[in-house]
Amino acid sequence: MWVRLFFVLLLMGGVGGVLYIVMMIIVPKAKTSADRLAMKGEPVNIQSIADAVEKQFQEISDKLAELGNDLSRKKK
């Protein structure tokens, strides 16, 4: 977070940097799948939430498989 803040202040400086900090404080984080869909402008319905959750599970599964492959290579 601090690196991102420093980078923005360095590039934008002045009013832009202050505005970025204010918006970072005011805008809430997207914590749920529905929040993330709304943030992207996608419809928030059962199907889109199910698709988002399925995509997240697939990403986690891929990362775990990759981790397993890395661990098996290190054992050899």
Rosetta constraint file for C-alpha pairs under 8 A:
AtomPair CA 1 CA 5 HARMONIC 6.23 0.50
AtomPair CA 2 CA 6 HARMONIC 6.03 0.50
AtomPair CA 3 CA 7 HARMONIC 6.09 0.50
AtomPair CA 4 CA 8 HARMONIC 6.22 0.50
AtomPair CA 5 CA 9 HARMONIC 6.16 0.50
AtomPair CA 5 CA 21 HARMONIC 7.78 0.50
AtomPair CA 6 CA 10 HARMONIC 6.00 0.50
AtomPair CA 7 CA 11 HARMONIC 6.20 0.50
AtomPair CA 8 CA 12 HARMONIC 5.71 0.50
AtomPair CA 8 CA 13 HARMONIC 7.29 0.50
AtomPair CA 8 CA 17 HARMONIC 6.31 0.50
AtomPair CA 8 CA 20 HARMONIC 7.81 0.50
AtomPair CA 9 CA 13 HARMONIC 4.64 0.50
AtomPair CA 9 CA 14 HARMONIC 7.70 0.50
AtomPair CA 9 CA 16 HARMONIC 7.71 0.50
AtomPair CA 9 CA 17 HARMONIC 4.84 0.50
AtomPair CA 12 CA 16 HARMONIC 5.34 0.50
AtomPair CA 12 CA 17 HARMONIC 5.65 0.50
AtomPair CA 13 CA 17 HARMONIC 4.93 0.50
AtomPair CA 13 CA 18 HARMONIC 7.77 0.50
AtomPair CA 14 CA 18 HARMONIC 6.56 0.50
AtomPair CA 15 CA 19 HARMONIC 5.98 0.50
AtomPair CA 16 CA 20 HARMONIC 6.09 0.50
AtomPair CA 17 CA 21 HARMONIC 6.35 0.50
AtomPair CA 18 CA 22 HARMONIC 6.23 0.50
AtomPair CA 19 CA 23 HARMONIC 6.09 0.50
AtomPair CA 20 CA 24 HARMONIC 6.01 0.50
AtomPair CA 21 CA 25 HARMONIC 6.33 0.50
AtomPair CA 22 CA 26 HARMONIC 6.13 0.50
AtomPair CA 23 CA 27 HARMONIC 5.66 0.50
AtomPair CA 24 CA 28 HARMONIC 7.98 0.50
AtomPair CA 30 CA 35 HARMONIC 4.91 0.50
AtomPair CA 30 CA 36 HARMONIC 5.38 0.50
AtomPair CA 30 CA 39 HARMONIC 7.46 0.50
AtomPair CA 31 CA 35 HARMONIC 6.31 0.50
AtomPair CA 31 CA 36 HARMONIC 7.27 0.50
AtomPair CA 32 CA 36 HARMONIC 6.39 0.50
AtomPair CA 33 CA 37 HARMONIC 6.17 0.50
AtomPair CA 33 CA 49 HARMONIC 6.15 0.50
AtomPair CA 33 CA 52 HARMONIC 6.60 0.50
AtomPair CA 33 CA 53 HARMONIC 6.99 0.50
AtomPair CA 34 CA 38 HARMONIC 6.14 0.50
AtomPair CA 34 CA 44 HARMONIC 5.92 0.50
AtomPair CA 34 CA 49 HARMONIC 6.38 0.50
AtomPair CA 35 CA 39 HARMONIC 6.07 0.50
AtomPair CA 36 CA 40 HARMONIC 6.34 0.50
AtomPair CA 37 CA 41 HARMONIC 6.25 0.50
AtomPair CA 37 CA 42 HARMONIC 5.14 0.50
AtomPair CA 37 CA 43 HARMONIC 6.75 0.50
AtomPair CA 37 CA 44 HARMONIC 6.26 0.50
AtomPair CA 37 CA 48 HARMONIC 7.84 0.50
AtomPair CA 37 CA 49 HARMONIC 7.67 0.50
AtomPair CA 38 CA 42 HARMONIC 5.72 0.50
AtomPair CA 38 CA 43 HARMONIC 6.80 0.50
AtomPair CA 38 CA 44 HARMONIC 6.51 0.50
AtomPair CA 42 CA 48 HARMONIC 7.93 0.50
AtomPair CA 43 CA 48 HARMONIC 6.88 0.50
AtomPair CA 44 CA 48 HARMONIC 6.24 0.50
AtomPair CA 44 CA 49 HARMONIC 6.69 0.50
AtomPair CA 45 CA 49 HARMONIC 6.16 0.50
AtomPair CA 46 CA 50 HARMONIC 6.04 0.50
AtomPair CA 47 CA 51 HARMONIC 6.11 0.50
AtomPair CA 48 CA 52 HARMONIC 6.14 0.50
AtomPair CA 49 CA 53 HARMONIC 6.14 0.50
AtomPair CA 50 CA 54 HARMONIC 6.04 0.50
AtomPair CA 51 CA 55 HARMONIC 6.12 0.50
AtomPair CA 52 CA 56 HARMONIC 6.29 0.50
AtomPair CA 53 CA 57 HARMONIC 6.23 0.50
AtomPair CA 54 CA 58 HARMONIC 6.15 0.50
AtomPair CA 55 CA 59 HARMONIC 6.22 0.50
AtomPair CA 56 CA 60 HARMONIC 6.26 0.50
AtomPair CA 57 CA 61 HARMONIC 6.05 0.50
AtomPair CA 58 CA 62 HARMONIC 6.09 0.50
AtomPair CA 59 CA 63 HARMONIC 6.22 0.50
AtomPair CA 60 CA 64 HARMONIC 6.13 0.50
AtomPair CA 61 CA 65 HARMONIC 6.12 0.50
AtomPair CA 62 CA 66 HARMONIC 6.14 0.50
AtomPair CA 63 CA 67 HARMONIC 6.10 0.50
AtomPair CA 64 CA 68 HARMONIC 6.09 0.50
AtomPair CA 65 CA 69 HARMONIC 6.18 0.50
AtomPair CA 66 CA 70 HARMONIC 6.18 0.50
AtomPair CA 67 CA 71 HARMONIC 6.16 0.50
AtomPair CA 68 CA 72 HARMONIC 6.15 0.50
AtomPair CA 69 CA 73 HARMONIC 6.20 0.50
AtomPair CA 70 CA 74 HARMONIC 6.30 0.50
AtomPair CA 71 CA 75 HARMONIC 6.38 0.50
AtomPair CA 72 CA 76 HARMONIC 6.66 0.50
